[in-house]
């Protein structure tokens, strides 16, 4: 059984607090086919980033597997 779940995670830099500490916001997109290629996820991430107000800080792929 190959039960893989994939999540695309975009982290944005949204500014600084009153003490100068960096602030980030994370957006996660779930229910992505595990078979999706990294290049396909990158293309989707780039399209989503172009719609956002804040600067991108990181893009990550999180794969979760069910262990037998």
N, C-alpha and C positions, 0 to 999 in steps of 0.2 A: 504494500500500500504506500503510495507516494502522496500523502496529504500535506501539501506545501501551501502556505499562505504568505502572501507578499504585501508589504505596506511601503508606500513611497512617503518619505518624510522630508519636508522642506522647513528649514529653520531660517528665520529672517531677523536681521538686526533692526530693532525698532527705536533705538536711541539710548539715552543714559538717564539714570535716576539723579536725584538731587546731590548724591554723593559721588557721582561720576562712574558708578557701576554700570557696565553694559547691560542692556535689556534685550531679550530675544523673545520671539513668538514662534511657535511651532505649528505647522499644519500637516496633518496626516491624512493620507488617502488609502483606504483599505479595500479589500476584496479584489485585489489585482491578481490576475492569473500568475501562478508560480513560474510558468513557462515563458513569461514576458522577458525579452532580452534587456540587458543593461542599456543598450543604445535606444531601445524603444522607450524605456522609462526616462532616460535623459531627455529625449525629444518631448515627452509629455511634461516633464519638469520645466523645461525651457518655455513651453507654451504657457504653463501656469504662472511662472515667474513674471512673464511679460504683463500679466494682468494684476500684479500686486503693487502696492504702494511702496513697500519697504525693500531695502537691498537684501539680496540672498546672502546668507552666511554659510549654509551647508545643505547639501542634497544627500540623502542616504536611502538605501534600500534595506528593509528588514525582512528577512525570510524566517518563517517559523515552520517547524516540521513536527509532526506527530510521531513519537517514538513507539515502536511496537513492543 
